[in-house]
């Protein structure tokens, strides 16, 4: 098929056409567009030459649309309105009046960090929509790699050259037990030695979590922390099994904060001290949107101001 679309029709031509059609005068159209009458006349002549048909019937005292011009006008007006709308939308995205930010994060990060931080963000930017997805570390990394979310917040699960990991919080491990468990021995600081957990059944979580990846990578621990006797699908389920008396759970302090209740007790572990790092994770090859950047900055500011649980500390507040 031969391409018969004119190659030299621009927005300037179409804007001039609409102005002349609405004003019914080249002189008034020129005033409206802050141009000379000769430039408007030249634009209309170029447009008609490019289209191969007259759009206006001209007399010494009258300018009117031809039948083809009458049919062309509403289409051009829709096109210009769509163009203006597209430009306005982009400007609004850039000025944070509109937008959507997708975040995938560990459940504890959403509960303890992201949701509280987003309360102030929503007040400042009410036009930005948020999509939050809680998941395990492995799936979070895949979501970011596939660009299904803008960024993630979790502990690393596996090396990924396409992703950037920026530490935000160091989160120390402890043991979650029943509050009335008489076998757990604590020192004067309330800490528990890893060796005192020998012989206890451990309640872990399923694969692809950053917690389990870290525990499996520590062969120096006095117990086989990466090989739990029981496995649950979430920290909430872990806590339920611990409360039922089936065993104890090894959790970072922030995750334990989320499931604490009067029937449970969390104690930091020592000898050795084991720490996970919660990271802001983003794609290396794709820039964040202005809205996503603003969410991350709000999150950093919130974390820097908040009171963190014992065992947690901020390790970064500035972007890379």
C-alpha positions as CSV (number, residue, x, y, z in Angstrom):
1,X,0.0,0.0,0.0
2,X,1.3,3.4,-1.0
3,X,1.7,5.8,2.0
4,X,-0.2,8.9,1.0
5,X,0.0,10.7,4.4
6,X,1.5,14.2,4.0
7,X,5.0,14.5,5.5
8,X,5.0,18.1,6.4
9,X,1.8,18.7,8.4
10,X,2.7,20.0,11.9
11,X,0.9,21.1,15.0
12,X,1.4,24.7,13.9
13,X,-0.5,24.0,10.7
14,X,-3.4,22.4,12.5
15,X,-3.6,25.0,15.2
16,X,-3.7,27.8,12.6
17,X,-6.5,25.8,10.7
18,X,-8.7,25.6,13.9
19,X,-8.1,29.3,14.7
20,X,-9.1,30.5,11.2
21,X,-12.1,28.1,11.2
22,X,-13.4,29.4,14.6
23,X,-12.6,33.1,14.0
24,X,-13.8,33.0,10.4
25,X,-11.0,35.5,9.7
26,X,-7.3,35.3,9.0
27,X,-6.8,38.6,10.8
28,X,-8.5,37.6,14.0
29,X,-6.8,34.2,13.9
30,X,-3.4,35.9,13.7
31,X,-4.2,38.1,16.7
32,X,-5.4,35.1,18.7
33,X,-2.1,33.2,17.9
34,X,0.1,36.3,18.3
35,X,1.3,35.9,14.7
36,X,1.2,38.0,11.6
37,X,-1.6,37.6,9.1
38,X,0.8,36.6,6.4
39,X,2.3,33.8,8.5
40,X,-1.2,32.4,9.2
41,X,-2.1,32.6,5.5
42,X,1.2,30.8,4.6
43,X,0.4,28.0,7.1
44,X,-3.0,27.5,5.7
45,X,-1.7,27.4,2.1
46,X,1.0,24.9,3.1
47,X,-1.6,22.7,4.8
48,X,-4.0,22.8,1.8
49,X,-1.1,22.0,-0.5
50,X,0.0,19.1,1.7
51,X,-3.5,17.7,1.8
52,X,-4.2,18.4,-1.9
53,X,-7.5,20.0,-1.3
54,X,-8.9,23.5,-0.2
55,X,-10.1,23.7,3.3
56,X,-11.5,27.3,3.1
57,X,-13.6,29.1,0.6
58,X,-12.3,32.7,0.5
59,X,-13.9,35.9,-0.7
60,X,-12.9,39.5,-0.2
61,X,-15.2,39.7,2.9
62,X,-15.8,36.2,4.0
63,X,-13.8,33.0,5.0
64,X,-15.8,29.8,5.3
65,X,-14.9,26.1,5.5
66,X,-15.4,24.0,2.5
67,X,-17.4,20.7,3.0
68,X,-14.1,18.9,3.4
69,X,-12.9,21.5,5.9
70,X,-16.1,21.1,7.8
71,X,-15.5,17.3,8.1
72,X,-11.8,17.9,8.9
73,X,-12.4,20.4,11.8
74,X,-13.8,18.2,14.5
75,X,-11.2,15.6,13.9
76,X,-8.4,18.1,14.2
77,X,-9.9,19.6,17.4
78,X,-10.0,16.1,18.9
79,X,-6.4,15.5,17.9
80,X,-5.2,18.8,19.4
81,X,-7.2,18.1,22.6
82,X,-5.7,14.7,22.9
83,X,-2.2,16.2,22.4
84,X,-2.8,18.9,25.0
85,X,-4.2,16.3,27.4
86,X,-1.1,14.0,26.9
87,X,1.3,16.9,27.5
88,X,-0.7,18.0,30.6
89,X,-0.7,14.4,32.0
90,X,3.1,14.2,31.5
91,X,3.6,17.5,33.3
92,X,1.3,16.4,36.1
93,X,3.3,13.2,36.5
94,X,6.5,15.2,36.7
95,X,5.1,17.6,39.3
96,X,3.6,14.7,41.3
97,X,0.0,15.7,40.7
98,X,-0.7,12.3,39.2
99,X,1.1,9.0,39.1
100,X,1.2,5.4,40.3
101,X,3.9,3.7,42.4
102,X,4.2,0.0,42.8
103,X,6.1,-1.4,45.8
104,X,6.8,-5.0,46.7
105,X,8.0,-5.5,50.2
106,X,8.4,-8.0,53.1
107,X,5.2,-7.9,55.3
108,X,7.1,-6.5,58.2
109,X,8.5,-3.7,56.1
110,X,5.0,-2.8,54.9
111,X,3.5,-2.9,58.4
112,X,6.3,-1.2,60.3
113,X,7.8,1.2,57.7
114,X,6.0,1.7,54.5
115,X,2.4,2.1,55.6
116,X,3.2,4.7,58.3
117,X,5.5,6.7,56.0
118,X,2.8,6.8,53.3
119,X,0.3,8.5,55.5
120,X,2.3,11.8,55.3
121,X,3.1,11.2,51.6
122,X,-0.6,10.9,50.8
123,X,-1.3,14.2,52.4
124,X,1.4,15.9,50.3
125,X,0.6,14.1,47.1
126,X,-3.1,13.1,47.1
127,X,-3.1,12.4,43.3
128,X,-0.4,9.6,43.5
129,X,-1.9,6.1,43.7
130,X,0.0,3.4,45.6
131,X,0.1,-0.3,44.9
132,X,1.6,-2.4,47.7
133,X,2.3,-6.1,47.4
134,X,3.7,-8.1,50.3
135,X,5.8,-11.1,49.2
136,X,8.9,-13.1,49.9
137,X,12.4,-11.9,48.9
138,X,12.7,-14.2,45.9
139,X,9.5,-13.1,44.3
140,X,10.1,-9.5,45.1
141,X,13.4,-9.5,43.2
142,X,11.7,-11.1,40.2
143,X,8.9,-8.5,40.3
144,X,11.5,-5.7,40.2
145,X,13.5,-7.4,37.4
146,X,10.4,-7.8,35.3
147,X,9.4,-4.1,36.0
148,X,6.1,-5.1,37.5
149,X,6.8,-2.8,40.5
150,X,8.9,0.3,40.8
151,X,11.0,-0.8,43.7
152,X,11.1,-3.2,46.6
153,X,12.0,-3.3,50.3
154,X,13.3,-6.6,51.7
155,X,16.5,-8.4,52.6
156,X,18.4,-9.9,49.6
157,X,17.6,-13.4,48.5
158,X,20.1,-14.0,45.7
159,X,22.7,-12.0,43.7
160,X,21.1,-10.2,40.8
161,X,23.3,-8.1,38.4
162,X,20.3,-6.3,37.0
163,X,19.3,-5.0,40.5
164,X,20.7,-2.3,42.8
165,X,20.5,-3.0,46.5
166,X,20.7,0.0,48.9
167,X,20.8,-0.8,52.6
168,X,18.3,1.1,54.7
169,X,18.0,-0.7,58.0
170,X,20.1,-3.3,59.8
171,X,17.8,-5.7,61.6
172,X,19.3,-8.0,64.3
173,X,18.1,-11.6,64.8
174,X,16.5,-12.9,67.9
175,X,14.5,-15.8,69.1
176,X,10.7,-15.7,69.5
177,X,9.4,-17.9,72.3
178,X,6.4,-18.4,74.5
179,X,6.5,-15.8,77.2
180,X,6.2,-18.6,79.8
181,X,8.9,-20.8,78.3
182,X,11.1,-21.8,81.3
183,X,13.9,-23.3,79.3
184,X,15.1,-20.1,77.7
185,X,18.0,-18.5,79.6
186,X,18.7,-14.8,79.2
187,X,21.7,-12.8,80.4
188,X,21.5,-9.5,82.3
189,X,20.7,-7.6,79.1
190,X,17.9,-10.0,78.2
191,X,19.9,-11.5,75.4
192,X,19.9,-15.3,74.6
193,X,23.0,-17.2,73.6
194,X,22.7,-19.2,70.3
195,X,24.1,-22.3,72.1
196,X,21.2,-22.3,74.6
197,X,18.8,-23.2,71.7
198,X,20.4,-26.6,71.2
199,X,17.8,-29.3,71.1
200,X,14.9,-27.0,70.5
201,X,12.7,-27.5,67.5
202,X,12.8,-24.5,65.2
203,X,9.8,-23.0,63.3
204,X,11.0,-21.6,60.0
205,X,9.4,-20.1,56.9
206,X,9.2,-21.5,53.4
207,X,12.0,-21.0,50.8
208,X,12.8,-17.8,48.9
209,X,12.7,-15.6,52.0
210,X,15.7,-13.4,52.8
211,X,15.6,-14.6,56.4
212,X,16.0,-18.3,55.4
213,X,18.6,-17.4,52.7
214,X,20.7,-15.7,55.4
215,X,20.3,-18.5,58.0
216,X,21.2,-21.2,55.4
217,X,24.4,-19.3,54.6
218,X,25.7,-19.3,58.1
219,X,27.3,-22.6,58.8
220,X,29.1,-21.2,61.8
221,X,26.0,-21.0,63.9
222,X,25.8,-23.5,66.9
223,X,22.5,-24.9,65.6
224,X,21.2,-25.8,62.1
225,X,19.2,-22.6,61.9
226,X,18.7,-23.1,58.2
227,X,17.0,-26.5,58.6
228,X,13.8,-25.9,60.7
229,X,11.7,-28.8,61.9
230,X,8.5,-26.9,61.1
231,X,7.9,-24.6,58.2
232,X,5.2,-21.9,57.9
233,X,4.2,-19.6,55.0
234,X,4.6,-16.3,56.9
235,X,5.8,-14.8,60.2
236,X,2.2,-14.7,61.3
237,X,2.0,-18.5,61.0
238,X,5.4,-18.9,62.6
239,X,4.2,-17.0,65.6
240,X,1.0,-19.1,65.9
241,X,3.1,-22.3,66.0
242,X,5.4,-20.8,68.6
243,X,2.4,-19.7,70.7
244,X,1.0,-23.2,70.5
245,X,4.2,-24.5,72.0
246,X,5.6,-26.4,69.0
247,X,9.0,-24.7,69.0
248,X,10.9,-21.4,68.8
249,X,11.4,-19.1,65.8
250,X,14.4,-17.2,64.6
251,X,13.4,-13.7,63.4
252,X,14.8,-10.3,62.8
253,X,13.7,-7.7,65.3
254,X,11.5,-5.8,62.9
255,X,9.6,-9.0,61.8
256,X,9.2,-10.0,65.4
257,X,7.7,-6.5,66.2
258,X,4.9,-7.3,63.8
259,X,3.8,-10.5,65.5
260,X,4.4,-9.7,69.2
261,X,1.6,-10.3,71.7
262,X,1.3,-10.9,75.4
263,X,1.8,-14.7,75.0
264,X,5.1,-14.3,73.2
265,X,8.5,-12.9,74.0
266,X,11.3,-11.8,71.7
267,X,15.0,-11.8,72.8
268,X,18.0,-10.7,70.8
269,X,20.6,-13.4,70.1
270,X,24.3,-13.1,70.8
271,X,27.5,-15.0,70.2
272,X,27.4,-14.6,67.3
273,X,25.5,-11.5,66.5
274,X,23.5,-12.0,63.3
275,X,22.1,-9.2,61.3
276,X,20.0,-8.9,58.1
277,X,19.9,-5.7,56.0
278,X,16.6,-4.5,54.7
279,X,17.4,-3.0,51.2
280,X,15.7,-0.6,48.9
281,X,15.9,-2.6,45.6
282,X,15.5,-1.1,42.2
283,X,16.3,-2.0,38.6
284,X,19.8,-1.0,37.4
285,X,18.8,-0.2,33.8
286,X,15.5,1.8,34.3
287,X,15.2,5.1,36.0
288,X,12.6,5.6,38.8
289,X,9.7,7.8,38.0
290,X,9.5,11.1,39.9
291,X,6.6,9.7,42.0
292,X,8.7,6.6,42.9
293,X,11.7,8.8,43.8
294,X,9.4,10.9,46.0
295,X,8.0,7.8,47.8
296,X,11.6,6.5,48.5
297,X,12.7,9.9,49.8
298,X,9.6,10.1,52.1
299,X,10.4,6.6,53.3
300,X,14.0,7.5,54.1
301,X,12.9,10.6,56.0
302,X,10.4,8.6,58.0
303,X,12.8,5.9,58.9
304,X,15.4,8.5,60.0
305,X,12.9,10.0,62.4
306,X,11.1,6.9,63.8
307,X,11.9,5.0,66.9
308,X,13.1,1.6,65.8
309,X,12.8,-1.6,67.9
310,X,15.8,-2.8,69.9
311,X,18.2,-4.5,67.5
312,X,17.4,-2.2,64.5
313,X,19.4,0.7,63.3
314,X,19.4,3.0,60.2
315,X,22.3,2.3,57.9
316,X,21.4,4.7,55.0
317,X,19.2,7.7,54.5
318,X,20.6,9.1,51.3
319,X,20.0,7.8,47.8
320,X,22.6,6.3,45.6
